[in-house]
């Protein structure tokens, strides 16, 4: 077994902060790089949407472009977020077949979030892990984290939030009107906090980075400072170029548009939304001749493996569009496949489909 490598990369180009852990995951999964802890932060802001999200559904794309921020779809689940230099990222990558790797997403969170919790406490912030993947203090989220399987590696990413541009974030979200935007702003400030909010000042960045190294050295039983390989750097640069293409960022949006284009005179289309403990689940449904012709799921949940949600969608094609048949088909798929969606179960996917109104009738197109 290889020991853990430490990469302290400092300030990176914004898109690189997301491409770097994908690149390292490829090489760790292939067995040519050791398990790795990356510490970094963006030199300027970017907007990042989750792997399973419809970017056009959750982000005001025009507002993001007016600001000149890169818009990136990351390789892990979760929700849309504004990332900026006020956040320090920790990224843990280990081969999935390494005997030290946790088996599940929840196991990744449980093991690798111990270190940032201890960092917050050393800063004087009484933080604790809550729910599946959040670190909270006094009921407010103070760290956002994601995890999953990427290219044969188990990956966890998260942040120490020194400060956060609440008002800027709210301006970049897609909302129906300004009144609703005000509500989102109040909700965000009521549910999110930062080191600056709690302590009254922003901690020294170098101190926080040192604490992260010290605490992760305990969790990982040692860290050896290292460098990116030439191959890892080349892969990361290639991914940076891919990550900002419309084909990648809006791939789920385009899939949904293609589904709608398939609707004919004999078909019905509907969209349902359900809030599960593990996140929002949306279902776009096309029904023809009493059967599901097409379905697409998206949302801010985590899923492992990444393609399991698309496979679930495919498994529902041809199913009779009746509650008992749809519920049974979803349940069978999730029970018979190696799928992990923390906080989201078969009933949650079924309720998203049912919310479309097409299991009991819909609007003809």
C-alpha positions as CSV (number, residue, x, y, z in Angstrom):
1,X,0.0,0.0,0.0
2,X,1.2,3.5,-0.8
3,X,1.3,6.2,1.9
4,X,-0.8,9.4,1.5
5,X,0.5,12.2,-0.6
6,X,-0.1,15.8,0.4
7,X,-0.6,18.4,-2.4
8,X,-0.7,22.0,-1.1
9,X,-1.5,23.8,-4.3
10,X,-2.6,27.2,-2.9
11,X,-4.5,29.6,-5.2
12,X,-5.6,27.9,-8.4
13,X,-7.5,29.2,-11.5
14,X,-11.2,28.7,-10.6
15,X,-12.0,25.9,-13.0
16,X,-8.8,24.1,-12.0
17,X,-10.0,23.7,-8.4
18,X,-12.7,21.3,-9.8
19,X,-10.7,19.6,-12.5
20,X,-7.7,18.8,-10.3
21,X,-9.4,16.2,-8.1
22,X,-10.9,14.6,-11.2
23,X,-7.5,14.3,-12.8
24,X,-5.9,12.9,-9.6
25,X,-8.8,10.5,-9.2
26,X,-8.1,9.1,-12.7
27,X,-4.5,8.5,-11.9
28,X,-5.1,7.2,-8.4
29,X,-7.8,4.8,-9.7
30,X,-5.4,3.5,-12.3
31,X,-2.9,2.7,-9.7
32,X,-0.2,5.1,-10.9
33,X,-0.6,7.8,-8.2
34,X,-0.8,7.3,-4.4
35,X,-3.9,8.2,-2.3
36,X,-3.9,12.0,-2.1
37,X,-5.0,15.0,0.0
38,X,-5.3,18.2,-2.0
39,X,-5.6,21.6,-0.3
40,X,-6.3,24.6,-2.5
41,X,-8.7,27.6,-3.1
42,X,-9.8,29.5,-6.1
43,X,-8.0,32.7,-7.0
44,X,-11.3,34.2,-8.2
45,X,-15.0,33.1,-8.1
46,X,-16.8,30.4,-10.1
47,X,-20.3,29.0,-10.1
48,X,-20.4,25.2,-9.7
49,X,-23.5,23.0,-10.2
50,X,-23.8,19.4,-9.1
51,X,-23.4,16.4,-11.5
52,X,-27.1,15.5,-11.5
53,X,-28.4,19.1,-11.7
54,X,-30.0,20.9,-14.6
55,X,-27.8,24.0,-14.8
56,X,-30.5,26.0,-16.5
57,X,-33.1,25.0,-13.9
58,X,-31.1,26.1,-10.8
59,X,-28.8,28.9,-12.1
60,X,-29.5,32.3,-13.7
61,X,-27.0,31.5,-16.6
62,X,-27.3,35.1,-18.0
63,X,-26.5,36.6,-14.6
64,X,-23.4,34.3,-14.3
65,X,-22.2,35.3,-17.7
66,X,-22.7,39.0,-17.1
67,X,-20.5,38.7,-14.0
68,X,-17.9,36.9,-16.0
69,X,-17.8,33.9,-13.7
70,X,-16.9,30.5,-15.1
71,X,-19.9,28.1,-14.9
72,X,-18.8,24.5,-14.2
73,X,-20.6,21.2,-13.8
74,X,-18.6,19.2,-11.3
75,X,-18.2,15.4,-11.1
76,X,-19.9,15.1,-7.7
77,X,-23.5,15.6,-6.7
78,X,-25.1,18.3,-4.5
79,X,-26.4,21.8,-5.3
80,X,-25.4,24.9,-7.2
81,X,-22.9,27.1,-5.3
82,X,-20.7,30.1,-5.7
83,X,-17.1,29.3,-4.9
84,X,-14.6,32.0,-4.1
85,X,-11.3,32.8,-2.4
86,X,-13.1,32.9,1.0
87,X,-13.3,29.1,0.9
88,X,-10.4,26.7,1.4
89,X,-11.0,23.3,-0.2
90,X,-9.9,19.9,1.0
91,X,-10.1,17.0,-1.5
92,X,-9.5,13.4,-0.4
93,X,-8.8,10.8,-3.1
94,X,-8.2,7.1,-2.6
95,X,-8.6,4.1,-4.9
96,X,-11.9,2.3,-4.5
97,X,-10.1,-1.0,-4.2
98,X,-7.7,0.2,-1.5
99,X,-8.5,-1.7,1.7
100,X,-8.4,1.6,3.6
101,X,-11.2,3.1,1.4
102,X,-14.7,3.4,3.0
103,X,-17.3,1.2,1.2
104,X,-20.1,3.8,1.0
105,X,-20.6,7.5,0.5
106,X,-21.8,7.8,4.0
107,X,-18.6,6.1,5.1
108,X,-16.5,8.6,3.2
109,X,-18.3,11.5,5.0
110,X,-18.0,9.8,8.4
111,X,-14.3,9.2,8.2
112,X,-13.0,12.1,6.2
113,X,-15.0,14.9,7.8
114,X,-13.5,14.3,11.3
115,X,-10.5,16.4,10.4
116,X,-12.3,19.6,9.3
117,X,-14.6,19.4,12.3
118,X,-11.5,19.4,14.5
119,X,-10.1,22.3,12.5
120,X,-13.2,24.4,13.2
121,X,-13.0,23.5,16.9
122,X,-9.3,24.5,17.1
123,X,-10.5,27.9,15.6
124,X,-12.9,28.2,18.5
125,X,-16.0,27.2,16.6
126,X,-18.0,24.4,18.2
127,X,-18.8,22.6,14.9
128,X,-20.2,19.1,14.5
129,X,-21.1,16.8,11.6
130,X,-24.9,16.8,10.9
131,X,-27.0,14.8,8.5
132,X,-25.3,13.1,5.6
133,X,-22.7,15.6,4.6
134,X,-22.9,18.9,6.4
135,X,-20.8,20.4,9.2
136,X,-22.9,22.8,11.3
137,X,-22.6,25.2,14.2
138,X,-25.6,26.3,16.2
139,X,-27.9,24.8,13.6
140,X,-26.3,26.6,10.6
141,X,-24.2,25.0,7.9
142,X,-20.6,26.1,8.0
143,X,-19.1,23.6,5.4
144,X,-20.5,22.0,2.3
145,X,-19.2,18.5,1.3
146,X,-19.6,16.1,-1.6
147,X,-18.4,12.6,-2.2
148,X,-18.7,9.8,-4.7
149,X,-16.9,7.3,-7.0
150,X,-14.9,8.9,-9.9
151,X,-12.8,6.9,-12.3
152,X,-12.1,4.1,-9.9
153,X,-11.4,6.4,-6.9
154,X,-13.4,7.3,-3.9
155,X,-13.4,11.1,-3.7
156,X,-14.5,13.5,-0.9
157,X,-14.4,17.3,-1.4
158,X,-15.4,20.0,1.1
159,X,-14.6,23.5,2.3
160,X,-13.6,25.6,5.3
161,X,-15.7,28.7,4.8
162,X,-13.8,31.7,6.0
163,X,-16.3,34.1,4.5
164,X,-19.1,34.0,2.0
165,X,-20.7,36.5,-0.4
166,X,-24.4,35.8,0.5
167,X,-25.9,38.6,-1.6
168,X,-23.8,37.7,-4.7
169,X,-24.9,34.1,-4.4
170,X,-28.6,35.0,-4.3
171,X,-28.2,37.1,-7.5
172,X,-26.9,34.1,-9.4
173,X,-29.8,31.7,-8.6
174,X,-32.7,31.2,-10.9
175,X,-35.9,32.3,-9.2
176,X,-39.4,33.1,-10.4
177,X,-39.4,36.8,-9.3
178,X,-37.6,39.3,-7.0
179,X,-40.0,38.6,-4.1
180,X,-39.0,35.0,-4.1
181,X,-35.3,36.1,-4.4
182,X,-35.7,38.1,-1.2
183,X,-37.1,34.9,0.5
184,X,-34.1,32.9,-0.8
185,X,-31.7,35.5,0.6
186,X,-33.3,35.3,4.1
187,X,-33.3,31.5,4.0
188,X,-29.6,31.4,2.9
189,X,-28.5,33.7,5.7
190,X,-30.6,31.8,8.2
191,X,-29.1,28.4,7.2
192,X,-25.5,29.2,6.4
193,X,-22.7,30.8,8.5
194,X,-19.0,31.4,8.2
195,X,-15.9,31.7,10.3
196,X,-16.1,35.5,10.1
197,X,-19.8,35.4,11.2
198,X,-19.0,33.3,14.2
199,X,-15.7,34.7,15.3
200,X,-16.2,38.3,14.2
201,X,-13.1,38.2,12.0
202,X,-11.7,36.0,9.3
203,X,-9.0,33.4,10.5
204,X,-5.5,33.5,9.0
205,X,-5.5,31.4,5.9
206,X,-2.0,29.9,6.6
207,X,-3.1,28.9,10.1
208,X,-6.2,27.1,8.7
209,X,-4.1,25.3,6.1
210,X,-1.7,24.2,8.8
211,X,-4.5,22.9,11.0
212,X,-5.9,21.0,8.0
213,X,-2.6,19.3,7.4
214,X,-2.2,18.4,11.1
215,X,-5.7,17.0,11.5
216,X,-5.7,15.1,8.3
217,X,-2.3,13.6,9.2
218,X,-4.1,12.0,12.1
219,X,-7.1,10.8,10.1
220,X,-4.9,9.4,7.3
221,X,-2.1,8.2,9.5
222,X,0.5,10.3,7.9
223,X,1.0,12.6,4.9
224,X,4.1,13.1,2.7
225,X,4.4,16.4,0.8
226,X,4.5,15.8,-2.9
227,X,3.9,17.3,-6.4
228,X,1.5,16.7,-9.3
229,X,3.0,14.4,-11.9
230,X,3.3,15.7,-15.4
231,X,0.5,13.4,-16.5
232,X,-1.8,14.6,-13.8
233,X,-1.1,18.2,-14.8
234,X,-1.8,17.5,-18.5
235,X,-5.0,15.7,-17.7
236,X,-6.2,18.5,-15.4
237,X,-5.5,21.1,-18.1
238,X,-7.5,19.0,-20.6
239,X,-10.4,18.7,-18.2
240,X,-10.4,22.5,-17.5
241,X,-11.1,23.0,-21.2
242,X,-13.9,20.4,-21.2
243,X,-15.5,21.6,-18.0
244,X,-16.6,25.0,-19.4
245,X,-18.1,23.7,-22.7
246,X,-21.8,24.0,-23.2
247,X,-21.9,20.3,-24.1
248,X,-20.7,19.4,-20.6
249,X,-22.3,22.1,-18.4
250,X,-25.7,21.8,-20.0
251,X,-25.7,18.1,-20.8
252,X,-28.6,17.4,-18.5
253,X,-30.6,20.4,-19.8
254,X,-30.1,19.2,-23.4
255,X,-31.2,15.7,-22.5
256,X,-34.5,17.1,-21.1
257,X,-35.0,19.2,-24.2
258,X,-34.5,16.2,-26.4
259,X,-37.1,14.3,-24.4
260,X,-39.6,17.0,-24.8
261,X,-39.0,17.0,-28.6
262,X,-40.0,13.4,-28.7
263,X,-43.5,14.2,-27.6
264,X,-46.1,13.5,-30.3
265,X,-49.9,13.8,-30.6
266,X,-50.5,10.6,-28.7
267,X,-48.2,11.5,-25.8
268,X,-48.4,13.5,-22.5
269,X,-45.5,15.3,-20.7
270,X,-45.3,16.4,-17.1
271,X,-42.7,17.4,-14.6
272,X,-42.8,16.6,-10.9
273,X,-40.7,17.8,-8.0
274,X,-40.2,16.1,-4.6
275,X,-38.1,17.2,-1.6
276,X,-36.4,14.2,-0.1
277,X,-34.2,14.3,3.0
278,X,-31.2,13.9,0.7
279,X,-32.2,16.7,-1.7
280,X,-34.5,17.8,-4.4
281,X,-35.6,15.2,-7.0
282,X,-37.1,16.3,-10.3
283,X,-38.7,14.0,-12.8
284,X,-39.5,14.8,-16.4
285,X,-41.9,12.2,-17.7
286,X,-43.3,11.4,-21.2
287,X,-46.2,8.9,-21.4
288,X,-47.5,7.3,-24.6
289,X,-50.2,4.6,-24.9
290,X,-50.4,4.2,-21.2
291,X,-46.7,3.5,-20.8
292,X,-43.6,5.5,-19.8
293,X,-41.8,6.4,-23.0
294,X,-39.1,8.5,-21.4
295,X,-38.1,9.8,-18.0
296,X,-35.3,11.9,-16.7
297,X,-34.3,12.6,-13.1
298,X,-32.2,15.5,-11.9
299,X,-31.6,17.3,-8.6
300,X,-29.1,18.3,-5.9
301,X,-28.7,14.8,-4.4
302,X,-25.6,12.6,-4.3
303,X,-25.5,9.2,-6.2
304,X,-23.0,6.5,-6.5
305,X,-22.1,5.3,-9.1
306,X,-22.6,8.5,-11.1
307,X,-24.4,6.8,-13.9
308,X,-26.9,5.0,-11.7
309,X,-29.6,7.7,-12.1
310,X,-29.5,7.4,-15.9
311,X,-29.7,3.7,-15.6
312,X,-32.8,4.0,-13.4
313,X,-34.4,6.2,-16.0
314,X,-33.7,3.6,-18.7
315,X,-35.2,0.9,-16.6
316,X,-38.6,2.7,-16.4
317,X,-39.1,2.8,-20.2
318,X,-42.1,0.7,-21.2
319,X,-43.4,0.4,-17.6
320,X,-47.2,0.8,-17.3
321,X,-47.9,4.3,-16.1
322,X,-49.9,3.2,-13.0
323,X,-48.7,3.9,-9.5
324,X,-48.2,0.2,-8.4
325,X,-46.2,-0.6,-11.6
326,X,-44.0,2.5,-11.4
327,X,-43.3,2.1,-7.7
328,X,-42.5,-1.6,-8.1
329,X,-40.1,-0.9,-11.0
330,X,-38.2,1.7,-9.1
331,X,-38.0,-0.4,-6.0
332,X,-36.8,-3.5,-8.0
333,X,-34.1,-1.4,-9.7
334,X,-32.7,0.1,-6.6
335,X,-32.8,-3.3,-4.7
336,X,-31.1,-5.2,-7.5
337,X,-28.3,-2.8,-8.4
338,X,-25.3,-1.4,-6.4
339,X,-26.8,2.0,-6.0
340,X,-26.3,4.5,-3.1
341,X,-28.3,7.7,-3.0
342,X,-28.0,9.0,0.6
343,X,-31.3,10.4,1.9
344,X,-33.2,9.5,-1.3
345,X,-35.0,6.2,-1.6
346,X,-37.4,4.4,-4.0
347,X,-40.4,6.2,-2.5
348,X,-38.8,9.6,-3.1
349,X,-38.2,8.8,-6.8
350,X,-41.7,7.5,-7.1
351,X,-43.1,10.6,-5.5
352,X,-41.3,12.8,-8.0
353,X,-42.8,10.8,-10.9
354,X,-46.2,10.9,-9.2
355,X,-46.0,14.7,-8.8
356,X,-46.0,15.0,-12.6
357,X,-49.7,14.2,-12.6
358,X,-49.3,11.6,-15.3
359,X,-50.0,8.5,-13.2
360,X,-53.6,9.6,-13.0
361,X,-53.8,11.8,-16.1
362,X,-52.0,14.7,-17.5
363,X,-52.0,17.5,-20.0
364,X,-51.9,16.4,-23.7
365,X,-49.3,18.0,-25.9
